[in-house]
């Protein structure tokens, strides 16, 4: 869980375009971020296992 101040700072528009830091909207984590879902890998896995992300299933073969 990131600090609240860090997460709020990432929501503000940056001074330069290259300074954009994308963060997970659930926990604020910046590493392992997936743009398609706006989630980090950990939150993505939790929600996918619970079946809360439409169209995503755990693969098995």
mmCIF file of the N, C-alpha and C atoms, coordinates in Angstrom:
data_MODEL
# 
_entry.id   MODEL 
# 
loop_
_atom_site.group_PDB 
_atom_site.id 
_atom_site.type_symbol 
_atom_site.label_atom_id 
_atom_site.label_alt_id 
_atom_site.label_comp_id 
_atom_site.label_asym_id 
_atom_site.label_entity_id 
_atom_site.label_seq_id 
_atom_site.pdbx_PDB_ins_code 
_atom_site.Cartn_x 
_atom_site.Cartn_y 
_atom_site.Cartn_z 
_atom_site.occupancy 
_atom_site.B_iso_or_equiv 
_atom_site.pdbx_formal_charge 
_atom_site.auth_seq_id 
_atom_site.auth_comp_id 
_atom_site.auth_asym_id 
_atom_site.auth_atom_id 
_atom_site.pdbx_PDB_model_num 
ATOM 1   N N  . UNK A 1 1  ? 0.846   -1.172  0.000   1.00 0.00 ? 1  UNK A N  1 
ATOM 2   C CA . UNK A 1 1  ? 0.000   0.000   0.000   1.00 0.00 ? 1  UNK A CA 1 
ATOM 3   C C  . UNK A 1 1  ? 0.892   1.236   0.000   1.00 0.00 ? 1  UNK A C  1 
ATOM 4   N N  . UNK A 1 2  ? 0.656   2.109   -0.966  1.00 0.00 ? 2  UNK A N  1 
ATOM 5   C CA . UNK A 1 2  ? 1.470   3.323   -1.030  1.00 0.00 ? 2  UNK A CA 1 
ATOM 6   C C  . UNK A 1 2  ? 0.912   4.391   -0.088  1.00 0.00 ? 2  UNK A C  1 
ATOM 7   N N  . UNK A 1 3  ? 1.740   5.365   0.198   1.00 0.00 ? 3  UNK A N  1 
ATOM 8   C CA . UNK A 1 3  ? 1.279   6.464   1.036   1.00 0.00 ? 3  UNK A CA 1 
ATOM 9   C C  . UNK A 1 3  ? 0.206   7.251   0.293   1.00 0.00 ? 3  UNK A C  1 
ATOM 10  N N  . UNK A 1 4  ? -0.714  7.799   1.025   1.00 0.00 ? 4  UNK A N  1 
ATOM 11  C CA . UNK A 1 4  ? -1.801  8.562   0.414   1.00 0.00 ? 4  UNK A CA 1 
ATOM 12  C C  . UNK A 1 4  ? -1.266  9.778   -0.333  1.00 0.00 ? 4  UNK A C  1 
ATOM 13  N N  . UNK A 1 5  ? -0.271  10.432  0.225   1.00 0.00 ? 5  UNK A N  1 
ATOM 14  C CA . UNK A 1 5  ? 0.281   11.623  -0.423  1.00 0.00 ? 5  UNK A CA 1 
ATOM 15  C C  . UNK A 1 5  ? 0.929   11.273  -1.761  1.00 0.00 ? 5  UNK A C  1 
ATOM 16  N N  . UNK A 1 6  ? 1.567   10.114  -1.848  1.00 0.00 ? 6  UNK A N  1 
ATOM 17  C CA . UNK A 1 6  ? 2.200   9.684   -3.084  1.00 0.00 ? 6  UNK A CA 1 
ATOM 18  C C  . UNK A 1 6  ? 1.148   9.392   -4.143  1.00 0.00 ? 6  UNK A C  1 
ATOM 19  N N  . UNK A 1 7  ? 0.069   8.746   -3.733  1.00 0.00 ? 7  UNK A N  1 
ATOM 20  C CA . UNK A 1 7  ? -0.996  8.415   -4.672  1.00 0.00 ? 7  UNK A CA 1 
ATOM 21  C C  . UNK A 1 7  ? -1.690  9.682   -5.185  1.00 0.00 ? 7  UNK A C  1 
ATOM 22  N N  . UNK A 1 8  ? -1.969  10.626  -4.296  1.00 0.00 ? 8  UNK A N  1 
ATOM 23  C CA . UNK A 1 8  ? -2.626  11.874  -4.685  1.00 0.00 ? 8  UNK A CA 1 
ATOM 24  C C  . UNK A 1 8  ? -1.734  12.676  -5.619  1.00 0.00 ? 8  UNK A C  1 
ATOM 25  N N  . UNK A 1 9  ? -0.427  12.665  -5.351  1.00 0.00 ? 9  UNK A N  1 
ATOM 26  C CA . UNK A 1 9  ? 0.514   13.389  -6.213  1.00 0.00 ? 9  UNK A CA 1 
ATOM 27  C C  . UNK A 1 9  ? 0.530   12.798  -7.621  1.00 0.00 ? 9  UNK A C  1 
ATOM 28  N N  . UNK A 1 10 ? 0.349   11.480  -7.745  1.00 0.00 ? 10 UNK A N  1 
ATOM 29  C CA . UNK A 1 10 ? 0.362   10.853  -9.068  1.00 0.00 ? 10 UNK A CA 1 
ATOM 30  C C  . UNK A 1 10 ? -0.891  11.192  -9.872  1.00 0.00 ? 10 UNK A C  1 
ATOM 31  N N  . UNK A 1 11 ? -1.950  11.642  -9.214  1.00 0.00 ? 11 UNK A N  1 
ATOM 32  C CA . UNK A 1 11 ? -3.181  12.018  -9.918  1.00 0.00 ? 11 UNK A CA 1 
ATOM 33  C C  . UNK A 1 11 ? -3.078  13.396  -10.570 1.00 0.00 ? 11 UNK A C  1 
ATOM 34  N N  . UNK A 1 12 ? -2.191  14.247  -10.054 1.00 0.00 ? 12 UNK A N  1 
ATOM 35  C CA . UNK A 1 12 ? -2.026  15.582  -10.618 1.00 0.00 ? 12 UNK A CA 1 
ATOM 36  C C  . UNK A 1 12 ? -1.298  15.501  -11.956 1.00 0.00 ? 12 UNK A C  1 
ATOM 37  N N  . UNK A 1 13 ? -1.605  16.391  -12.897 1.00 0.00 ? 13 UNK A N  1 
ATOM 38  C CA . UNK A 1 13 ? -0.892  16.359  -14.186 1.00 0.00 ? 13 UNK A CA 1 
ATOM 39  C C  . UNK A 1 13 ? 0.578   16.721  -13.995 1.00 0.00 ? 13 UNK A C  1 
ATOM 40  N N  . UNK A 1 14 ? 1.485   15.959  -14.617 1.00 0.00 ? 14 UNK A N  1 
ATOM 41  C CA . UNK A 1 14 ? 2.912   16.229  -14.428 1.00 0.00 ? 14 UNK A CA 1 
ATOM 42  C C  . UNK A 1 14 ? 3.374   17.449  -15.224 1.00 0.00 ? 14 UNK A C  1 
ATOM 43  N N  . UNK A 1 15 ? 4.508   17.978  -14.810 1.00 0.00 ? 15 UNK A N  1 
ATOM 44  C CA . UNK A 1 15 ? 5.095   19.135  -15.489 1.00 0.00 ? 15 UNK A CA 1 
ATOM 45  C C  . UNK A 1 15 ? 5.550   18.744  -16.893 1.00 0.00 ? 15 UNK A C  1 
ATOM 46  N N  . UNK A 1 16 ? 6.088   17.525  -17.021 1.00 0.00 ? 16 UNK A N  1 
ATOM 47  C CA . UNK A 1 16 ? 6.532   17.011  -18.307 1.00 0.00 ? 16 UNK A CA 1 
ATOM 48  C C  . UNK A 1 16 ? 5.838   15.679  -18.581 1.00 0.00 ? 16 UNK A C  1 
ATOM 49  N N  . UNK A 1 17 ? 5.586   15.400  -19.840 1.00 0.00 ? 17 UNK A N  1 
ATOM 50  C CA . UNK A 1 17 ? 4.831   14.211  -20.236 1.00 0.00 ? 17 UNK A CA 1 
ATOM 51  C C  . UNK A 1 17 ? 5.525   12.907  -19.824 1.00 0.00 ? 17 UNK A C  1 
ATOM 52  N N  . UNK A 1 18 ? 6.846   12.923  -19.787 1.00 0.00 ? 18 UNK A N  1 
ATOM 53  C CA . UNK A 1 18 ? 7.589   11.704  -19.476 1.00 0.00 ? 18 UNK A CA 1 
ATOM 54  C C  . UNK A 1 18 ? 7.579   11.367  -17.980 1.00 0.00 ? 18 UNK A C  1 
ATOM 55  N N  . UNK A 1 19 ? 7.049   12.259  -17.152 1.00 0.00 ? 19 UNK A N  1 
ATOM 56  C CA . UNK A 1 19 ? 7.022   12.025  -15.712 1.00 0.00 ? 19 UNK A CA 1 
ATOM 57  C C  . UNK A 1 19 ? 5.744   11.336  -15.231 1.00 0.00 ? 19 UNK A C  1 
ATOM 58  N N  . UNK A 1 20 ? 4.899   10.892  -16.149 1.00 0.00 ? 20 UNK A N  1 
ATOM 59  C CA . UNK A 1 20 ? 3.644   10.247  -15.769 1.00 0.00 ? 20 UNK A CA 1 
ATOM 60  C C  . UNK A 1 20 ? 3.945   8.948   -15.032 1.00 0.00 ? 20 UNK A C  1 
ATOM 61  N N  . UNK A 1 21 ? 3.327   8.775   -13.871 1.00 0.00 ? 21 UNK A N  1 
ATOM 62  C CA . UNK A 1 21 ? 3.458   7.536   -13.111 1.00 0.00 ? 21 UNK A CA 1 
ATOM 63  C C  . UNK A 1 21 ? 2.071   6.953   -12.977 1.00 0.00 ? 21 UNK A C  1 
ATOM 64  N N  . UNK A 1 22 ? 1.865   5.804   -13.588 1.00 0.00 ? 22 UNK A N  1 
ATOM 65  C CA . UNK A 1 22 ? 0.562   5.162   -13.512 1.00 0.00 ? 22 UNK A CA 1 
ATOM 66  C C  . UNK A 1 22 ? 0.541   4.247   -12.292 1.00 0.00 ? 22 UNK A C  1 
ATOM 67  N N  . UNK A 1 23 ? -0.553  4.329   -11.537 1.00 0.00 ? 23 UNK A N  1 
ATOM 68  C CA . UNK A 1 23 ? -0.668  3.543   -10.319 1.00 0.00 ? 23 UNK A CA 1 
ATOM 69  C C  . UNK A 1 23 ? -1.974  2.781   -10.299 1.00 0.00 ? 23 UNK A C  1 
ATOM 70  N N  . UNK A 1 24 ? -1.944  1.672   -9.589  1.00 0.00 ? 24 UNK A N  1 
ATOM 71  C CA . UNK A 1 24 ? -3.138  0.852   -9.385  1.00 0.00 ? 24 UNK A CA 1 
ATOM 72  C C  . UNK A 1 24 ? -4.167  1.674   -8.624  1.00 0.00 ? 24 UNK A C  1 
ATOM 73  N N  . UNK A 1 25 ? -5.421  1.646   -9.088  1.00 0.00 ? 25 UNK A N  1 
ATOM 74  C CA . UNK A 1 25 ? -6.427  2.470   -8.411  1.00 0.00 ? 25 UNK A CA 1 
ATOM 75  C C  . UNK A 1 25 ? -6.876  1.863   -7.096  1.00 0.00 ? 25 UNK A C  1 
ATOM 76  N N  . UNK A 1 26 ? -6.630  0.557   -6.888  1.00 0.00 ? 26 UNK A N  1 
ATOM 77  C CA . UNK A 1 26 ? -7.026  -0.080  -5.625  1.00 0.00 ? 26 UNK A CA 1 
ATOM 78  C C  . UNK A 1 26 ? -6.001  0.139   -4.525  1.00 0.00 ? 26 UNK A C  1 
ATOM 79  N N  . UNK A 1 27 ? -4.729  -0.139  -4.820  1.00 0.00 ? 27 UNK A N  1 
ATOM 80  C CA . UNK A 1 27 ? -3.721  -0.105  -3.754  1.00 0.00 ? 27 UNK A CA 1 
ATOM 81  C C  . UNK A 1 27 ? -2.657  0.977   -3.946  1.00 0.00 ? 27 UNK A C  1 
ATOM 82  N N  . UNK A 1 28 ? -2.549  1.552   -5.145  1.00 0.00 ? 28 UNK A N  1 
ATOM 83  C CA . UNK A 1 28 ? -1.579  2.612   -5.381  1.00 0.00 ? 28 UNK A CA 1 
ATOM 84  C C  . UNK A 1 28 ? -0.212  2.124   -5.809  1.00 0.00 ? 28 UNK A C  1 
ATOM 85  N N  . UNK A 1 29 ? -0.051  0.834   -6.036  1.00 0.00 ? 29 UNK A N  1 
ATOM 86  C CA . UNK A 1 29 ? 1.233   0.259   -6.430  1.00 0.00 ? 29 UNK A CA 1 
ATOM 87  C C  . UNK A 1 29 ? 1.601   0.719   -7.844  1.00 0.00 ? 29 UNK A C  1 
ATOM 88  N N  . UNK A 1 30 ? 2.882   1.050   -8.061  1.00 0.00 ? 30 UNK A N  1 
ATOM 89  C CA . UNK A 1 30 ? 3.297   1.508   -9.380  1.00 0.00 ? 30 UNK A CA 1 
ATOM 90  C C  . UNK A 1 30 ? 4.029   0.432   -10.191 1.00 0.00 ? 30 UNK A C  1 
ATOM 91  N N  . UNK A 1 31 ? 4.535   -0.586  -9.537  1.00 0.00 ? 31 UNK A N  1 
ATOM 92  C CA . UNK A 1 31 ? 5.225   -1.655  -10.273 1.00 0.00 ? 31 UNK A CA 1 
ATOM 93  C C  . UNK A 1 31 ? 4.244   -2.759  -10.621 1.00 0.00 ? 31 UNK A C  1 
ATOM 94  N N  . UNK A 1 32 ? 4.458   -3.400  -11.756 1.00 0.00 ? 32 UNK A N  1 
ATOM 95  C CA . UNK A 1 32 ? 3.588   -4.488  -12.174 1.00 0.00 ? 32 UNK A CA 1 
ATOM 96  C C  . UNK A 1 32 ? 2.207   -3.991  -12.569 1.00 0.00 ? 32 UNK A C  1 
ATOM 97  N N  . UNK A 1 33 ? 2.141   -2.801  -13.162 1.00 0.00 ? 33 UNK A N  1 
ATOM 98  C CA . UNK A 1 33 ? 0.871   -2.159  -13.506 1.00 0.00 ? 33 UNK A CA 1 
ATOM 99  C C  . UNK A 1 33 ? 0.422   -2.613  -14.888 1.00 0.00 ? 33 UNK A C  1 
ATOM 100 N N  . UNK A 1 34 ? -0.864  -2.911  -15.038 1.00 0.00 ? 34 UNK A N  1 
ATOM 101 C CA . UNK A 1 34 ? -1.442  -3.280  -16.331 1.00 0.00 ? 34 UNK A CA 1 
ATOM 102 C C  . UNK A 1 34 ? -2.388  -2.182  -16.777 1.00 0.00 ? 34 UNK A C  1 
ATOM 103 N N  . UNK A 1 35 ? -2.053  -1.534  -17.886 1.00 0.00 ? 35 UNK A N  1 
ATOM 104 C CA . UNK A 1 35 ? -2.856  -0.413  -18.370 1.00 0.00 ? 35 UNK A CA 1 
ATOM 105 C C  . UNK A 1 35 ? -4.273  -0.821  -18.746 1.00 0.00 ? 35 UNK A C  1 
ATOM 106 N N  . UNK A 1 36 ? -4.426  -1.988  -19.339 1.00 0.00 ? 36 UNK A N  1 
ATOM 107 C CA . UNK A 1 36 ? -5.744  -2.413  -19.813 1.00 0.00 ? 36 UNK A CA 1 
ATOM 108 C C  . UNK A 1 36 ? -6.771  -2.466  -18.690 1.00 0.00 ? 36 UNK A C  1 
ATOM 109 N N  . UNK A 1 37 ? -6.325  -2.792  -17.503 1.00 0.00 ? 37 UNK A N  1 
ATOM 110 C CA . UNK A 1 37 ? -7.241  -2.969  -16.377 1.00 0.00 ? 37 UNK A CA 1 
ATOM 111 C C  . UNK A 1 37 ? -7.084  -1.907  -15.297 1.00 0.00 ? 37 UNK A C  1 
ATOM 112 N N  . UNK A 1 38 ? -6.053  -1.065  -15.403 1.00 0.00 ? 38 UNK A N  1 
ATOM 113 C CA . UNK A 1 38 ? -5.764  -0.031  -14.405 1.00 0.00 ? 38 UNK A CA 1 
ATOM 114 C C  . UNK A 1 38 ? -5.499  -0.642  -13.028 1.00 0.00 ? 38 UNK A C  1 
ATOM 115 N N  . UNK A 1 39 ? -4.881  -1.828  -13.035 1.00 0.00 ? 39 UNK A N  1 
ATOM 116 C CA . UNK A 1 39 ? -4.602  -2.568  -11.801 1.00 0.00 ? 39 UNK A CA 1 
ATOM 117 C C  . UNK A 1 39 ? -3.161  -3.042  -11.788 1.00 0.00 ? 39 UNK A C  1 
ATOM 118 N N  . UNK A 1 40 ? -2.630  -3.299  -10.593 1.00 0.00 ? 40 UNK A N  1 
ATOM 119 C CA . UNK A 1 40 ? -1.332  -3.950  -10.482 1.00 0.00 ? 40 UNK A CA 1 
ATOM 120 C C  . UNK A 1 40 ? -1.560  -5.457  -10.604 1.00 0.00 ? 40 UNK A C  1 
ATOM 121 N N  . UNK A 1 41 ? -0.503  -6.198  -10.744 1.00 0.00 ? 41 UNK A N  1 
ATOM 122 C CA . UNK A 1 41 ? -0.623  -7.643  -10.967 1.00 0.00 ? 41 UNK A CA 1 
ATOM 123 C C  . UNK A 1 41 ? -1.256  -8.367  -9.791  1.00 0.00 ? 41 UNK A C  1 
ATOM 124 N N  . UNK A 1 42 ? -1.014  -7.888  -8.587  1.00 0.00 ? 42 UNK A N  1 
ATOM 125 C CA . UNK A 1 42 ? -1.534  -8.541  -7.387  1.00 0.00 ? 42 UNK A CA 1 
ATOM 126 C C  . UNK A 1 42 ? -3.044  -8.355  -7.291  1.00 0.00 ? 42 UNK A C  1 
ATOM 127 N N  . UNK A 1 43 ? -3.498  -7.114  -7.465  1.00 0.00 ? 43 UNK A N  1 
ATOM 128 C CA . UNK A 1 43 ? -4.937  -6.839  -7.413  1.00 0.00 ? 43 UNK A CA 1 
ATOM 129 C C  . UNK A 1 43 ? -5.649  -7.515  -8.574  1.00 0.00 ? 43 UNK A C  1 
ATOM 130 N N  . UNK A 1 44 ? -4.998  -7.546  -9.749  1.00 0.00 ? 44 UNK A N  1 
ATOM 131 C CA . UNK A 1 44 ? -5.584  -8.217  -10.905 1.00 0.00 ? 44 UNK A CA 1 
ATOM 132 C C  . UNK A 1 44 ? -5.832  -9.688  -10.600 1.00 0.00 ? 44 UNK A C  1 
ATOM 133 N N  . UNK A 1 45 ? -4.859  -10.324 -9.997  1.00 0.00 ? 45 UNK A N  1 
ATOM 134 C CA . UNK A 1 45 ? -4.984  -11.748 -9.693  1.00 0.00 ? 45 UNK A CA 1 
ATOM 135 C C  . UNK A 1 45 ? -6.096  -12.001 -8.675  1.00 0.00 ? 45 UNK A C  1 
ATOM 136 N N  . UNK A 1 46 ? -6.176  -11.165 -7.647  1.00 0.00 ? 46 UNK A N  1 
ATOM 137 C CA . UNK A 1 46 ? -7.221  -11.320 -6.637  1.00 0.00 ? 46 UNK A CA 1 
ATOM 138 C C  . UNK A 1 46 ? -8.612  -11.188 -7.261  1.00 0.00 ? 46 UNK A C  1 
ATOM 139 N N  . UNK A 1 47 ? -8.806  -10.144 -8.069  1.00 0.00 ? 47 UNK A N  1 
ATOM 140 C CA . UNK A 1 47 ? -10.114 -9.917  -8.681  1.00 0.00 ? 47 UNK A CA 1 
ATOM 141 C C  . UNK A 1 47 ? -10.456 -10.981 -9.725  1.00 0.00 ? 47 UNK A C  1 
ATOM 142 N N  . UNK A 1 48 ? -9.442  -11.441 -10.468 1.00 0.00 ? 48 UNK A N  1 
ATOM 143 C CA . UNK A 1 48 ? -9.681  -12.469 -11.480 1.00 0.00 ? 48 UNK A CA 1 
ATOM 144 C C  . UNK A 1 48 ? -10.069 -13.794 -10.829 1.00 0.00 ? 48 UNK A C  1 
ATOM 145 N N  . UNK A 1 49 ? -9.438  -14.144 -9.736  1.00 0.00 ? 49 UNK A N  1 
ATOM 146 C CA . UNK A 1 49 ? -9.775  -15.386 -9.042  1.00 0.00 ? 49 UNK A CA 1 
ATOM 147 C C  . UNK A 1 49 ? -11.175 -15.344 -8.440  1.00 0.00 ? 49 UNK A C  1 
ATOM 148 N N  . UNK A 1 50 ? -11.625 -14.166 -8.054  1.00 0.00 ? 50 UNK A N  1 
ATOM 149 C CA . UNK A 1 50 ? -12.977 -14.019 -7.517  1.00 0.00 ? 50 UNK A CA 1 
ATOM 150 C C  . UNK A 1 50 ? -14.020 -13.918 -8.620  1.00 0.00 ? 50 UNK A C  1 
ATOM 151 N N  . UNK A 1 51 ? -13.561 -13.765 -9.880  1.00 0.00 ? 51 UNK A N  1 
ATOM 152 C CA . UNK A 1 51 ? -14.479 -13.664 -11.008 1.00 0.00 ? 51 UNK A CA 1 
ATOM 153 C C  . UNK A 1 51 ? -15.086 -12.291 -11.171 1.00 0.00 ? 51 UNK A C  1 
ATOM 154 N N  . UNK A 1 52 ? -14.427 -11.253 -10.696 1.00 0.00 ? 52 UNK A N  1 
ATOM 155 C CA . UNK A 1 52 ? -14.973 -9.905  -10.755 1.00 0.00 ? 52 UNK A CA 1 
ATOM 156 C C  . UNK A 1 52 ? -14.558 -9.132  -12.001 1.00 0.00 ? 52 UNK A C  1 
ATOM 157 N N  . UNK A 1 53 ? -13.626 -9.671  -12.788 1.00 0.00 ? 53 UNK A N  1 
ATOM 158 C CA . UNK A 1 53 ? -13.219 -9.024  -14.037 1.00 0.00 ? 53 UNK A CA 1 
ATOM 159 C C  . UNK A 1 53 ? -13.885 -9.787  -15.174 1.00 0.00 ? 53 UNK A C  1 
ATOM 160 N N  . UNK A 1 54 ? -14.800 -9.145  -15.915 1.00 0.00 ? 54 UNK A N  1 
ATOM 161 C CA . UNK A 1 54 ? -15.504 -9.854  -16.974 1.00 0.00 ? 54 UNK A CA 1 
ATOM 162 C C  . UNK A 1 54 ? -14.565 -10.288 -18.098 1.00 0.00 ? 54 UNK A C  1 
ATOM 163 N N  . UNK A 1 55 ? -14.726 -11.506 -18.553 1.00 0.00 ? 55 UNK A N  1 
ATOM 164 C CA . UNK A 1 55 ? -13.940 -12.033 -19.657 1.00 0.00 ? 55 UNK A CA 1 
ATOM 165 C C  . UNK A 1 55 ? -12.622 -12.642 -19.261 1.00 0.00 ? 55 UNK A C  1 
ATOM 166 N N  . UNK A 1 56 ? -12.272 -12.656 -17.994 1.00 0.00 ? 56 UNK A N  1 
ATOM 167 C CA . UNK A 1 56 ? -11.002 -13.217 -17.517 1.00 0.00 ? 56 UNK A CA 1 
ATOM 168 C C  . UNK A 1 56 ? -11.293 -14.466 -16.707 1.00 0.00 ? 56 UNK A C  1 
ATOM 169 N N  . UNK A 1 57 ? -10.628 -15.565 -17.121 1.00 0.00 ? 57 UNK A N  1 
ATOM 170 C CA . UNK A 1 57 ? -10.755 -16.825 -16.397 1.00 0.00 ? 57 UNK A CA 1 
ATOM 171 C C  . UNK A 1 57 ? -9.369  -17.383 -16.156 1.00 0.00 ? 57 UNK A C  1 
ATOM 172 N N  . UNK A 1 58 ? -9.243  -18.132 -15.093 1.00 0.00 ? 58 UNK A N  1 
ATOM 173 C CA . UNK A 1 58 ? -7.974  -18.803 -14.816 1.00 0.00 ? 58 UNK A CA 1 
ATOM 174 C C  . UNK A 1 58 ? -7.817  -19.933 -15.839 1.00 0.00 ? 58 UNK A C  1 
ATOM 175 N N  . UNK A 1 59 ? -6.683  -19.953 -16.501 1.00 0.00 ? 59 UNK A N  1 
ATOM 176 C CA . UNK A 1 59 ? -6.492  -20.958 -17.549 1.00 0.00 ? 59 UNK A CA 1 
ATOM 177 C C  . UNK A 1 59 ? -6.114  -22.303 -16.957 1.00 0.00 ? 59 UNK A C  1 
ATOM 178 N N  . UNK A 1 60 ? -6.588  -23.337 -17.586 1.00 0.00 ? 60 UNK A N  1 
ATOM 179 C CA . UNK A 1 60 ? -6.188  -24.702 -17.227 1.00 0.00 ? 60 UNK A CA 1 
ATOM 180 C C  . UNK A 1 60 ? -6.333  -25.559 -18.471 1.00 0.00 ? 60 UNK A C  1 
ATOM 181 N N  . UNK A 1 61 ? -5.377  -26.467 -18.667 1.00 0.00 ? 61 UNK A N  1 
ATOM 182 C CA . UNK A 1 61 ? -5.439  -27.344 -19.836 1.00 0.00 ? 61 UNK A CA 1 
ATOM 183 C C  . UNK A 1 61 ? -4.834  -28.679 -19.538 1.00 0.00 ? 61 UNK A C  1 
# 
